[in-house]
Amino acid sequence: MVKPLLKKWLLPALTSQPVTAVARRLLPPAIPVFMLHRTADNRVVESDNYTQHLRRCLGHLRAHNYYLLSLQQLIQAYPDLRQLPAKSVVFTMDDGYADQAEVIAPVFAEFDCPLTFFVITGLLDQTLWPWDAQVSWLFEQTNPETMQSTPAVRQLGITERSSLDRTRLRRAVVTAMKSLPMNQLDATIQQLAEAAQLELPPTPPPAYRAMHWDDARKLEQQGIRFAPHSVSHRILSNMDTASMQHQVSESWRVLKSHLQSPLKLFCYPNGRASDFGEREISFLKNNGYLGAVSTTADQVRRRPHTPDAMYRIPRLPLPADFSNFVRYCSWVENARGLLS
């Protein structure tokens, strides 16, 4: 009860113009970079609710004179973030599903808001669909008790607590599978499919429909910028060096072949700190990439002791709660980050 009341009364006071002006003079600059994925966690497009929330968020930024910054502008300014407008916000989106092109991206164009769209090139080529999407589809088609009893799930160390909850079980399985090397990952997916008595479609089923390159070209004409998110969305740190380099280089080559002005930035698949490292960063730097984004939850701030900071760019998931979005964009989140 107390927390909702604090959100209702305290947050508006803390984010008021006079308080914000004082706080921003006292605190070092920090800029939120938001990341968006699909319109609903269960992969069912709830476009009305999602776009209504997104429009409210972007409308708030416009109404309160925030500066909608592109990711490229942020990288070019770093480390001197003070040269950027004080109330700057950046937006990115990952993957390349049809609902992202048809539902989400047009809202950014509507608000004239820069958006960097990191796409899985194999998905747009219609030649594959990401492994985690395959696992999610298998769980959607199958009774959770059936999946819980499979040797593959037991070998992943999934506890009984998740056994009767389809969503929790799926998330636990996907999380555990993220640490598997590529050959073991493929074998585990096949074992799950056999347990479910299903054959994985070679291309995404309707609920996981990919956007096409024609969609990307149309969005590019509307001002959306595109950058690579690998070929297959496999986690780079689980690969040998040659496979990792192929995922990075080939996704950039394919992107250049289809679009007029892609950005030479990279988005690490999955993006946790354990999913990339010095090997990946060195390859990106040596091949002319301007930077790379992760899924580490934080604002972008000057880090003098982190020379590769622009290859470890943190991002915040777009919160479903509007008051949390307001807080993430304010000096309040900056102060929280400094104190944590």
C-alpha positions as CSV (number, residue, x, y, z in Angstrom):
1,M,0.0,0.0,0.0
2,V,2.8,2.4,0.9
3,K,4.7,1.8,-2.4
4,P,1.8,2.8,-4.7
5,L,1.2,5.9,-2.6
6,L,4.8,6.9,-2.9
7,K,4.7,6.4,-6.6
8,K,1.5,8.5,-6.8
9,W,2.6,11.4,-4.7
10,L,6.3,11.4,-4.2
11,L,7.5,10.7,-7.8
12,P,5.7,13.6,-9.4
13,A,7.2,15.9,-6.8
14,L,10.7,14.5,-7.3
15,T,10.4,14.8,-11.1
16,S,9.0,18.3,-11.1
17,Q,10.8,20.9,-13.1
18,P,12.4,22.8,-10.2
19,V,13.7,19.7,-8.4
20,T,14.9,18.2,-11.7
21,A,16.8,21.3,-12.6
22,V,18.7,21.3,-9.3
23,A,19.3,17.5,-9.3
24,R,20.7,17.5,-12.8
25,R,23.2,20.3,-11.9
26,L,24.5,18.2,-9.0
27,L,24.6,14.8,-10.6
28,P,26.9,13.5,-13.3
29,P,25.0,12.9,-16.6
30,A,23.3,9.6,-17.2
31,I,21.2,8.5,-20.2
32,P,18.7,5.7,-20.4
33,V,18.8,3.4,-23.4
34,F,15.6,1.4,-23.6
35,M,15.3,-1.9,-25.4
36,L,12.1,-3.3,-26.8
37,H,11.3,-6.8,-27.9
38,R,7.9,-8.2,-28.9
39,T,4.5,-6.8,-28.0
40,A,3.7,-9.5,-25.5
41,D,5.8,-12.0,-23.5
42,N,3.5,-14.9,-24.5
43,R,4.1,-14.1,-28.2
44,V,0.5,-13.2,-28.8
45,V,0.2,-9.7,-30.3
46,E,-1.8,-7.5,-28.0
47,S,-1.2,-4.5,-30.2
48,D,-3.8,-2.2,-28.8
49,N,-2.6,-2.3,-25.2
50,Y,1.1,-2.3,-26.2
51,T,0.9,0.6,-28.6
52,Q,-1.3,2.6,-26.2
53,H,1.4,2.2,-23.5
54,L,4.2,3.1,-25.9
55,R,2.4,6.2,-27.2
56,R,1.8,7.3,-23.6
57,C,5.6,6.9,-22.9
58,L,6.7,8.8,-26.0
59,G,4.0,11.4,-25.5
60,H,5.3,12.0,-22.0
61,L,8.8,12.6,-23.3
62,R,7.6,15.0,-26.0
63,A,5.3,16.9,-23.5
64,H,8.1,17.3,-21.0
65,N,10.8,18.4,-23.5
66,Y,13.0,15.3,-23.4
67,Y,15.5,15.0,-26.3
68,L,15.0,11.8,-28.3
69,L,18.5,10.9,-29.1
70,S,19.8,8.2,-31.5
71,L,22.1,5.5,-30.4
72,Q,24.7,6.7,-32.9
73,Q,24.6,10.2,-31.4
74,L,25.1,8.8,-27.9
75,I,28.2,6.8,-29.0
76,Q,29.7,9.7,-30.9
77,A,29.4,11.9,-27.9
78,Y,30.8,9.5,-25.3
79,P,32.6,10.0,-22.9
80,D,31.7,13.7,-22.9
81,L,28.0,13.2,-22.1
82,R,27.6,16.8,-20.9
83,Q,27.6,17.9,-24.6
84,L,24.3,16.2,-25.0
85,P,21.0,17.7,-24.0
86,A,20.4,17.1,-20.2
87,K,17.1,15.2,-20.7
88,S,18.1,12.7,-23.4
89,V,16.6,9.2,-24.0
90,V,17.5,6.5,-26.5
91,F,15.4,3.7,-27.9
92,T,16.5,0.3,-29.4
93,M,14.6,-2.8,-30.5
94,D,15.9,-6.4,-31.0
95,D,15.1,-9.3,-33.2
96,G,13.1,-8.7,-36.4
97,Y,9.6,-10.3,-35.9
98,A,6.7,-9.2,-38.1
99,D,4.7,-7.6,-35.2
100,Q,7.7,-5.4,-34.4
101,A,7.7,-4.0,-37.9
102,E,4.0,-3.8,-38.2
103,V,3.0,-2.6,-34.7
104,I,5.9,-1.1,-32.8
105,A,8.2,0.6,-35.3
106,P,5.4,2.8,-36.9
107,V,4.7,4.3,-33.4
108,F,8.3,5.6,-33.3
109,A,7.9,7.0,-36.8
110,E,4.7,8.7,-35.7
111,F,6.5,10.5,-32.9
112,D,9.6,11.2,-35.0
113,C,11.6,9.3,-32.5
114,P,14.9,7.7,-33.5
115,L,15.0,4.0,-33.2
116,T,17.9,1.6,-33.8
117,F,16.5,-1.8,-34.8
118,F,18.9,-4.7,-34.3
119,V,17.8,-7.7,-36.5
120,I,18.7,-11.3,-36.7
121,T,19.6,-11.6,-40.4
122,G,18.8,-15.3,-40.7
123,L,15.3,-14.6,-39.4
124,L,14.7,-11.9,-42.1
125,D,16.2,-14.3,-44.7
126,Q,13.3,-16.7,-43.7
127,T,15.9,-19.5,-43.3
128,L,15.7,-20.0,-39.5
129,W,14.0,-19.0,-36.3
130,P,15.8,-18.4,-33.0
131,W,16.5,-21.4,-30.7
132,D,14.7,-19.7,-27.7
133,A,11.6,-19.1,-29.9
134,Q,11.7,-22.8,-30.8
135,V,11.7,-23.8,-27.2
136,S,8.9,-21.4,-26.4
137,W,6.8,-22.8,-29.2
138,L,7.3,-26.4,-28.0
139,F,6.1,-25.4,-24.5
140,E,3.1,-23.6,-25.9
141,Q,2.1,-26.8,-27.7
142,T,2.6,-29.2,-24.8
143,N,1.4,-30.0,-21.4
144,P,3.9,-28.7,-18.8
145,E,3.9,-31.9,-16.9
146,T,5.0,-33.8,-20.0
147,M,7.9,-31.4,-20.5
148,Q,8.9,-31.5,-16.8
149,S,9.3,-35.3,-16.9
150,T,11.6,-35.4,-19.9
151,P,15.3,-36.3,-19.3
152,A,16.4,-33.2,-21.1
153,V,14.6,-30.9,-18.6
154,R,15.8,-33.0,-15.6
155,Q,19.4,-32.8,-16.9
156,L,19.1,-29.0,-16.9
157,G,18.5,-29.1,-13.1
158,I,15.0,-27.6,-13.3
159,T,13.4,-27.8,-9.9
160,E,9.9,-29.2,-9.1
161,R,8.7,-25.8,-8.1
162,S,8.2,-24.8,-11.7
163,S,6.5,-28.0,-12.8
164,L,2.9,-26.9,-12.9
165,D,3.5,-23.4,-14.3
166,R,4.0,-23.4,-18.1
167,T,5.5,-19.9,-18.3
168,R,7.8,-20.3,-15.3
169,L,8.9,-23.7,-16.5
170,R,9.6,-22.4,-20.0
171,R,11.6,-19.5,-18.7
172,A,13.6,-21.8,-16.4
173,V,14.4,-24.1,-19.3
174,V,15.5,-21.3,-21.6
175,T,17.6,-19.7,-18.9
176,A,19.4,-23.1,-18.2
177,M,19.9,-23.7,-21.9
178,K,21.7,-20.4,-22.4
179,S,24.9,-21.9,-21.0
180,L,24.9,-24.9,-23.3
181,P,27.5,-25.2,-26.1
182,M,25.9,-25.1,-29.6
183,N,26.0,-28.9,-30.3
184,Q,24.4,-29.7,-26.9
185,L,21.9,-26.9,-27.4
186,D,20.7,-28.5,-30.7
187,A,20.5,-31.9,-29.1
188,T,18.4,-30.6,-26.2
189,I,15.9,-28.9,-28.5
190,Q,15.5,-32.1,-30.4
191,Q,15.0,-34.1,-27.2
192,L,12.3,-31.6,-26.1
193,A,10.6,-31.9,-29.5
194,E,10.6,-35.7,-29.3
195,A,9.2,-35.6,-25.8
196,A,6.4,-33.3,-27.1
197,Q,5.9,-35.6,-30.1
198,L,6.3,-32.6,-32.3
199,E,8.4,-31.8,-35.4
200,L,9.9,-28.3,-35.3
201,P,8.9,-26.4,-38.4
202,P,11.9,-25.3,-40.5
203,T,10.5,-21.8,-40.6
204,P,8.7,-19.8,-37.9
205,P,5.0,-20.6,-37.4
206,P,2.5,-17.7,-37.6
207,A,2.9,-16.6,-34.0
208,Y,6.6,-16.2,-34.6
209,R,6.4,-14.7,-38.1
210,A,9.5,-12.9,-39.2
211,M,9.5,-9.5,-40.9
212,H,10.8,-9.4,-44.5
213,W,13.6,-7.3,-46.0
214,D,11.0,-5.3,-47.9
215,D,9.5,-4.3,-44.5
216,A,13.0,-3.2,-43.3
217,R,13.5,-1.1,-46.4
218,K,10.2,0.6,-45.9
219,L,11.0,1.4,-42.3
220,E,14.4,2.6,-43.3
221,Q,12.8,5.1,-45.6
222,Q,10.8,6.3,-42.5
223,G,13.9,7.0,-40.6
224,I,14.4,3.7,-38.6
225,R,18.0,2.7,-38.5
226,F,19.1,-1.0,-38.7
227,A,22.1,-2.8,-37.2
228,P,23.1,-6.5,-36.8
229,H,22.0,-8.8,-34.0
230,S,23.9,-11.9,-35.4
231,V,22.8,-14.4,-38.0
232,S,21.1,-16.9,-35.7
233,H,20.8,-15.4,-32.2
234,R,23.1,-18.1,-30.8
235,I,25.1,-16.9,-27.8
236,L,28.6,-15.9,-28.9
237,S,30.5,-16.9,-25.8
238,N,29.3,-20.5,-26.3
239,M,30.9,-20.7,-29.7
240,D,34.4,-21.3,-31.0
241,T,36.2,-18.3,-32.4
242,A,35.5,-19.0,-36.1
243,S,31.8,-19.4,-35.5
244,M,31.6,-16.2,-33.4
245,Q,33.4,-14.2,-36.1
246,H,31.0,-15.6,-38.7
247,Q,28.0,-14.6,-36.7
248,V,29.3,-11.0,-36.5
249,S,30.7,-10.6,-40.0
250,E,28.0,-12.4,-41.9
251,S,25.2,-10.5,-40.2
252,W,26.8,-7.2,-41.2
253,R,27.4,-8.4,-44.8
254,V,23.8,-9.5,-45.2
255,L,22.5,-6.2,-43.7
256,K,24.6,-4.2,-46.1
257,S,23.3,-6.2,-49.1
258,H,19.7,-5.4,-48.3
259,L,19.7,-1.8,-46.8
260,Q,20.9,1.6,-47.8
261,S,22.5,2.8,-44.6
262,P,22.8,0.2,-41.8
263,L,24.7,1.1,-38.7
264,K,28.0,-0.7,-37.9
265,L,26.9,-1.4,-34.3
266,F,26.3,-4.8,-32.8
267,C,23.8,-6.3,-30.4
268,Y,25.1,-9.3,-28.4
269,P,22.6,-12.2,-28.5
270,N,21.0,-12.5,-25.1
271,G,23.4,-9.8,-24.0
272,R,24.3,-10.8,-20.4
273,A,27.8,-10.0,-19.1
274,S,28.6,-13.8,-19.5
275,D,27.5,-13.8,-23.1
276,F,30.4,-11.8,-24.5
277,G,33.9,-10.8,-23.4
278,E,37.2,-9.5,-24.5
279,R,37.4,-11.9,-27.5
280,E,34.1,-10.5,-28.9
281,I,35.0,-6.9,-28.1
282,S,38.4,-7.1,-29.7
283,F,36.9,-8.6,-32.9
284,L,34.3,-5.8,-33.1
285,K,36.9,-3.1,-32.5
286,N,39.4,-4.5,-35.0
287,N,36.6,-4.7,-37.6
288,G,35.4,-1.1,-37.3
289,Y,32.3,-1.5,-35.2
290,L,31.4,1.7,-33.5
291,G,30.0,0.0,-30.4
292,A,27.8,-2.8,-29.1
293,V,24.8,-3.1,-26.7
294,S,24.2,-5.5,-23.9
295,T,21.2,-6.3,-21.7
296,T,22.9,-5.2,-18.5
297,A,20.3,-3.0,-16.7
298,D,21.7,0.5,-16.1
299,Q,21.8,3.9,-17.6
300,V,24.8,5.0,-19.7
301,R,27.2,7.1,-17.6
302,R,30.8,8.0,-18.0
303,R,33.0,5.2,-16.8
304,P,36.6,6.4,-16.9
305,H,38.0,3.0,-15.7
306,T,36.1,1.1,-18.5
307,P,37.9,1.8,-21.8
308,D,35.6,-0.5,-23.7
309,A,32.4,1.1,-22.3
310,M,30.8,1.7,-25.7
311,Y,31.1,-2.0,-26.4
312,R,29.3,-2.8,-23.2
313,I,26.4,-0.4,-23.5
314,P,23.8,-1.1,-20.8
315,R,20.1,-1.0,-21.6
316,L,16.8,-0.9,-19.7
317,P,13.8,-3.0,-20.7
318,L,10.8,-0.8,-21.5
319,P,8.8,-1.1,-18.2
320,A,5.2,-2.1,-18.4
321,D,4.4,0.3,-15.6
322,F,4.2,3.9,-16.7
323,S,5.4,5.4,-13.4
324,N,8.5,3.2,-13.6
325,F,9.1,4.5,-17.1
326,V,8.9,8.1,-15.8
327,R,11.4,7.2,-13.0
328,Y,13.8,5.5,-15.4
329,C,13.9,8.7,-17.5
330,S,14.5,11.0,-14.5
331,W,17.4,12.0,-12.3
332,V,15.9,9.7,-9.6
333,E,17.1,6.6,-11.5
334,N,20.5,8.2,-12.0
335,A,20.8,8.7,-8.3
336,R,19.7,5.1,-7.6
337,G,22.4,3.9,-10.0
338,L,25.1,5.9,-8.3
339,L,24.1,4.6,-4.9
340,S,23.9,1.0,-5.9
